[in-house]
Amino acid sequence: MSSADFLSNTHPSLLIGGAAAATITTYLVRKAIQDSRRLSALPPGPPAEWFWKSPIPAHNTHVELTKLTEQYGDVYSLRSGSNVTIVIGTVQAALDILERQGGVTLSRPEIVAAGTIVSGGQRILLQPAGDRFRRMRKAVHEPLQPKIAKSYSPIQFEAAKRYVLNVFERPDLVHHHAELYAATVTLKITYGKTAPSSFQDPDIVRIHEVLDRFTGVLRPGTYLVDRLPWLQYLPGYAPELKQYHKSELALFSEQIGKTKSAMEEGADGPSFTRYLLENPEAHGLDWDEMAYLAGALYAAGSDTTAVGMSNIVLAAATHPELQVKIHAEIDSVIGDRVPTPDDMHTLPYLEAFTQETLRWRPIVPLGFMHKATADFAWNGYHIPEGASILGNHWAISRDPQAFPDPEKFDPQRWLTEDGQLKSQKDIRYFTFGFGRRVCPGQYVANRSMFTTMALLFWAFRITEDPKAPIDVNAYDDGVIAHHRGFKVVTEPRRSVDEIKQLLRDRSI
């Protein structure tokens, strides 16, 4: 039979099917070749995992990924099927990729469990680049810029005075007092809420339950749907995630509803939520978006600030020879008066001590994923569009080129020879993130840490409890790294009655 006879006697559907199969095969072969070429130019890294298996370690993630930095270099790639994750482990590489290439590394990859389902796609932290992110970023920028952040100083100062007295009365609850301070200040700034007298305040308890749940879901490897997104469409998959979304949306909505009611009654002062409600045309956010944005501001300003404060206390207690320098600076510059937020930038050693603490014990040791929205090159390597990009804060904080002898706690590295703070051109760590993803609350957070620590070290000498030595490595494995618990001893640097009287008499 000739080929012409064969074709004439073959059913048309077979011909169509054969042509389709050939087309698909050709496409798959070409795609495989393209993928092979694309992946061959990636930064080095370990062998690829199967598509259903995450290449990112589920436990002690920041430390395990830092070991790979030591093995593969400043930037390396992790692969799972066709998915690519680029991991950054040095300061210079972070500057190159997440700052100078910020236009194409601004976005976030989809994180299905924590972002799409639990957050309803409305948390600014996980928001991809686009219209909603721009509107949210615009809304949060104005009330948190440096000049406005300074206006929150009276709130921070009053809460800081209570924090100092609480630490004196119960030094064994040092982190608890930091949490109460952060919750007090952040609730007031976010919602205009009157300061709570206890960390058991119902609003604080409910908000922290929601935030703890969210960070638990956010941990890499917690839910398979983050690797197999189609699972979210299966009826009955992880029903608790949908319930988490309902409960947190209801809570966040309730909080801004309280602010709205207080505004209508004329009983509300300035707050971030009030700004949102009074300026809808400036940002174009709907009610749910405003609720989530306010909730995000509370989350960013409460737990992280409390952890930062506690870490500074830990560092001071375990480095008494350096704490002496803080006291000497305060005595020289402040004298017997009470330090206030206006003294910020007049105590460079205290600021250097704070910066070194944030590097030495990062609050968020792993960081958050970015996403490449276009192909670009770095040092001869190809970073493909769609790749996830992670600036591993722990590895970056251990970069020996930027921070010689990185395990040594050394505030002096942040100071010039004449004792002034170095500029960011000379030394930099990314406590608050990278590029246009930097935390907009950084100015408020920095003023909180300065105000509380200036008051604390003005009033007390902080030492380890000889009966309970502090383990400086005893941190949990959470998205935000909490110490598992430590005790300190407070020794007043002047009479307790004098401290209390001076604090009572000083206001701003």
N, C-alpha and C positions, 0 to 999 in steps of 0.2 A: 504494500500500500504506500502510495506516494504521500509526501507531507501535505500536499494540497488535498488529497482524498481524506487524510486523517483529520485535517482541520474542518473539512466540509461535513464530516460525519460526527464531529464532536459536539456534544450539547453546549450551547452558549454559556450556560451557568458554570460549566467546568472551565471554559476559557476565561471567564470573568474572575473566577476564583483563583485560577492559576496566575493571572496577571496581578491580582491583588496580593497574592502571596509573594510574588517576585518583587513587587513594589515595597512591601513591608520588609522583606529580607534585605533589599538594597538599602532601605532607610536605616535599618538596625545596624547593618555593617558599617555604613558611613558614620552613624552616630557613635558606634563603638570606636572607630578610628579617631573621630574627633575627640571623644572623651579620653582616649588613650594619649593623644597628643597634648590635650589640655592638662591631664593629670601628671604627665611626665615632667612638666615644667613647674609643678608645685614645690614649695619648700619641702625638705626631707621630713621623714617621720616614720613611725612604726608601720608594719603591714596593715592593710585595710581589714576592717571587720565586715562580717556579713551585715546586710542591710537592717536586720532586726536587732542587731546587737550594738549598743552604744560604745564608742571608742573612749568615752570619758569615764574615768573611774568614779564609782558611786560613793566611795568613802574616802575621807581625807583628800578630797579632790585637788585642792590647791597645792598640797605638798607633792602628791604623785605627779601632777603636771609639771611641777618645778623640776623634778628629777628628769623628765623628758627634755626640758630646756637644757639641762646640763649635758644630756646625751646628744641632742640634735642641733642645738644652737639657739640663737636669739628668736627665731621664728620657725615653727615647724607645723606640719599638717597632720591631722587625724582624719581618717576616712571610714565611712560606714556605707557600703554600697556606693552609690554615686554622690552621697552627701559629703561635703568637705568642711572641716572646721580648722581655721588657722589660729594657732595659739602664739601669743606674744609674751616674751619673758624678759625684755630689757627696756630700759627707759628710752633709749634712742629709737628702737623699733616702734615703741608705742607712739612716740612723737611723729615718726615718719608715716605710720599707717593710720592711726586714729585721730591725729591732729592735722597734719599736712594733707592727708587724703580724706579729711573729714567730710567733704561733700559727697563721697561715695561710700563712706563707712558709718554714716549717721544712723541708718535704719536698724531695726531689730528683726531677727528671724521670728517666725511664728512659734510661740511656745504654747502649745495647745491647752494643756491642763491648767496652768496658772494664768495664762493670758486670755485665750479665746473663751474657755468655759468659765473658770472661776471669776475672772474679771470682766466677762462679757465684752472683751476687746476694748475696754475703756480705761485701763490703767496707763498713765503716762509713762511709767517706768518701762513697760513692755510695748509701747506704742510704736509701730513701724513709721518710717518717714511718710509724710503725706499731709492731707488737709487737716485731719483731726489733731495730729501731733503739732502742727503749726499753730492751730488755734489754742490748744492747751498750753503750749510753750509761751505764747504771747500773753495769755491770761495770768500765768504764774510769774512772769518776769517782772512786771511793773511793781507789784507790792513786795517783792523780795530783793530788789536792787539795793546796792549799798546804802544810799541815802535813806531809803525807807527802813531798811534793816536797823539802822541806828535809832530810829524812833521807838523800837521795841525795848530799848535799854532799861527803862524803868521797870518793865515787867520782869526782865531777866535779873535785874539787881535785887528786887524784893524777894524773888524766889531763891536767888543765890544766898541771901542772908539766912533764910530758913534752912537751906541745905547745909550750911556750915554748922549751925546750931544742932541740927539733926545728927550730923556726923559726930559731933562731940558727945552727944548724949548716948548714941548707939553706934560706935565705930564698927561693930560686928555686922552692921547692915549697910555698909557703905554703898553697895550697888543699888540696894533698895532706895536709898535716899537720892541717888542719881536718877533713878527711874521716876521718882516722884517729882523731882525738879523738872526733868524733861517733859513729863506729862503735863505739869502745871503750865509751863511756858508755852508749849505747843498747842494745848487746848485753847489757851487765851488768844494766841496769835491766829490760830486757824478759825475758831468758832466764836471767839469773844466770851468764852465760858469763864465764869468766876472760878478762881483757883480752888482745886479740891484740897481737902485737909488730909486725905489718905489715898494711898495707892489702891485701896479697895473701893474707891468711888465707882458707882455702877457704870458710868460711861467709860471710864478708863478700863475697867475689867472687860467690858464687851468689845471695845475697840482692840484691845490687845489679844483677845481670843481670836478675832478675825485676822489680825496681822500674823500671829503665830501660825495659824492654819495656812495662810497664804505662803509664807516662807517655807513651810514644810512641803507644800505641793510644788514649789518652785525648785527645790533641790534636784540636781541632775539625777536621772534614773528613777525617780519616784513613780512616774506613770509611763507605761508603755506607749500611750497615745502620743507622747512627744516624739517618738521614733516612727510610729505608724499612725499618722494623722487620721486615716480613714476610720480608725476605731471610734472616733467621736460620733460617727453617724450610725453606729449600731445601737438599736433600741436597748436600753437597759445598761449601757456601758457606764461604769463609775457614776452611779446616780448621786453619790455624795458631792461630787464636784458641782453639779447643777444646784444642789441645795446650798452649798457654800456661797454660790453667786447670789442666790435669792436672799440669804441672810445678811451678807455684807452690803448689798445694794440697799436693803431695807434700813440697815444701821446708818450708812452714810447719808441716805436721804433723810432719815429722821434727824440727824445732827444739823444739816443745813436748814431743815424745817424749823428747828428750834431757834436758829439764828434769825430766820425770816419773821417768826412770830415776835421775837424780842424787838426786832426793828420796828414792826408795826405798833408795838406798845411803847416805843420810845425808850426802851430799857437796855439797848445794846450799844456798846462802844465800837471803836474801829476793830476790824478783823479781816482776814483774807476772804472769808465767806461773804461778809458784807460787801466787800469790793466786787466780788463776782456777781452778787445779786443786784447791785446798784448800777453795774456797767455791762449789761448783756450785749449791747450793740458793739462794745469794744472787742469782744472775744467770740461771740456767736456760739456759745456752748448751750446745749439744752440742759434740763434739770439733772438727768442722770450723769451727764458728763461733768457738771459742776460738783455733784455729790462725790463722784470718784476722784476728781482733782483735789478737792478739799481733804478727802480721806487719804490720798497719796501724800499730801503735804504733812499731815499728822504722822504718817508712817515714817516719812523721811526724817522728820525732826525729833522724834521721840526716842525710839529704841537706839538709833545710831548715836545720838548725842549722849545718852546715858552710858553706852558702852565706851565711847571715847573718854568721858569723864572718869569712869572707873579704871580704865587702862592707865590714865595719867597718875592716879593715886597709886596703883600697883607699881608703876615704874619708879615713883618717888620713894615708896617704902622699901623697894629692893635696891635702890641706888642712893643710899643716904649721903654719900660724899658729893653727889650732884645736887641733891636737895639743899645742901648747905649754900650752894651758889644761888639758888632761887631766893632763899631767905636773905642773903647778902644784898642781892639786887633790889628786893622789895624794901629792905630797911634803908638802902641808899636813896632810892627814888621816891618811895611812898612815905617812909618814916612812920609816925604814930597814927596818922590819919587812916581812914578806911579806903582801900582802893575801890575804884568804880570802873564802869565800862569806858569812861573817857580816858583812862590810863592805858588803853590798848595802844600798842606800838611804842610805849615808853619802857617796856620791860622785855627787851629782846631775848634775854636768856630764858625767861619763862615761855616765850613764844617758840624758841628753838627747842626747848624741852618738849613742848606740845607736839611740834612737827615731827620730832624724832620718835615720840610715842606712837603717833599715827602711822609712821613707817615701820617701826619695830614690831608692832602688833596691829596689823590692818583691821579695821572694823569689818570690812567686807573682803575677806582674803582672796576670794576667787574673782569677783567682779561679775559683770553682766555682758551677755553676748551682743555684739554688733552684727551687721549684715552688709556685705558688699552689694551695691546696686549696679555696679558696672565692673568690667574687667579692669585691672590695673597691675602694674609691675612693681616689685620691690626687690632691690639688689639682684636683679637678674632672674628672679622667680616670678611666676604667674599667680596672681590672686584672682580667681574666677568670680564672675558675677554669680550671686546666690550663695557664696560661701559664708558661713558663720565665722565671726572673728572675735576671739576672746583675749582681752588684755588681762593676764593672770596677775592680780595685784600682789600676791605673795611672791611670785618669781621676780616681778619688777622691783619689789622692795628689797630683794636680795641680790640685785644686780651689782656685782663688785666693781664694775667700771664707774657707776654713778655713786655707789655707797661702799667705799673700801671697808673691808672687815665688816660685812653687813650684819653679822650676828651681834656685834658689839653695840651696846646702847651708848650713843655718843652725840649729845646735843650740839657739841662744838662744830660738827660737820656743817651745820646750818648757819654758822656765824663767820663773819670776816675777821681779819686779824685784830681789828679795833673793836670787836664785840657787837657789831651790827648785823642784822639779818641779811643774808645773801639774797640776791635777786633770783627770780625764777630762771633766768638765763644761766645761772651758775649751778643751781641745784633745784630739783623739782621731784615731787612725788604726787601721784594722782589720787589722793584720798577721795575726792568728790567726782571722779570719773574723767571722761575724755571729751574734748571738743565741744560740740553743741549738745552733747549728752551730759555735760557736767551738771551736778545737782544745783538747782537754782537757790536752794536754801543754805548754801555754803556760808554766806556772810552772817546769817543768823546763828548758824551752828558755831562758827568761829568765835563770835562774840559771847555765846553761852559758855564755851569751854574756857575762854580767857577770864570772864567775870567770876565764874565759880572757883577756878583754880587760884586766881589772884587773891580772892578772899580767904580761901582755905589755907594757903601757905602763909598769908599774912597772920592768920590766927593761930595756926598749929604747926607742930612738927609731926610728921607722919612716919611711923616705924612699923616694922613687922612685929606681929605678936610672937614672942619667943616660944610660946607653947604651940604655935601653929604656923610654921614656916610656909611662905608662899611658893607655890609651884608656878613659875612664870609660863609654863607650857601647857597648863591644864585648861585648855579651851575646848568647847564643844565643836561639833562638825557642821554647824548651821550656816545658812547663807550669811547671817550676821553672827560673828564669832563671839560668844559670851564666855567669860571665864566661869569655871565650874564653882567658884566661890572662894573668897579669901577674907581674912580678918586683918585689921590694922589696929595700932594703938595710937591715940592722939595725945600729944603733949602740948598744952597751951604755951604760947610764946609770950604771953602777958597774962595778967590775972583774968580769970573767967568772968568776973563781974565787970571788969573794964571792957572785955571783948563784947559782952552782951550790951553794955551801955552804949558803946561806940556804934554798934550795929543798929541799935534802936534809934539813935539820934541822927544817923546819916540816911538821907534819902536823896533821890535825884528826880 
